[in-house]
Amino acid sequence: MPQLCESLISAAIEFDCEEISVKGMEADGVIINRDDIDFAACVIDSTNGNIIKTLALKSGKTGYAVAQLGNTPFTGLVSNLNVGTYRNTWTHEIPIAVLANDPNVAKDIIDPLSNGNFVLVLRNKNKGEDGSGEFQVFGYHQGCRASAGTNEKYSEDTEGGWLITLQEQNAPKAGMFLWNTDAATTRSQYESLTS
């Protein structure tokens, strides 16, 4: 008999007076070429499929820091529900401003962003009571690819630089999070992605 996947809510939807939700993202993150991730060595939590306990890179590969300036880093980051015929999925959009424009920026950043496939680890300001909500992972399942890009020379926002929007389409999970044991262990793993 075919298995029917259970989609039952298993927690109360309530307001926690002690744990106030805050909006926004921290200014730093990590972008990784998806081909550089060793998916066979990655570990998903056995009790919560939205938690990546270990995000492993292939030998000799590294992630790259991505920083966004200003009061509202990663402005426009949004996740939208896609209602399907048989199953619903999510589209995650991550805008990245590149406040530079020269031959090396075009070669090393913009051209690869426009045609590559990526995984991003970004930091939520709302980290949750135990810190498990801080490091959100985008592109783990489907990869993030460019969906839009502009270089507006007189833009006040990008100061003549680039605005590239990366998008993960048809993600099966609303959110994936990097979390292993405690905040210190997870931060160490996050920092190792760029070393």
Salt bridges, closest charged atoms under 4 A:
GLU26 OE2 - LYS127 NZ 2.78
ASP28 OD1 - ARG123 NH1 2.44
ASP36 OD1 - LYS61 NZ 3.98
ASP108 OD1 - LYS107 NZ 2.67
GLU134 OE2 - ARG123 NE 2.76
GLU134 OE2 - ARG187 NH2 3.31
GLU191 OE2 - ARG187 NH1 3.38
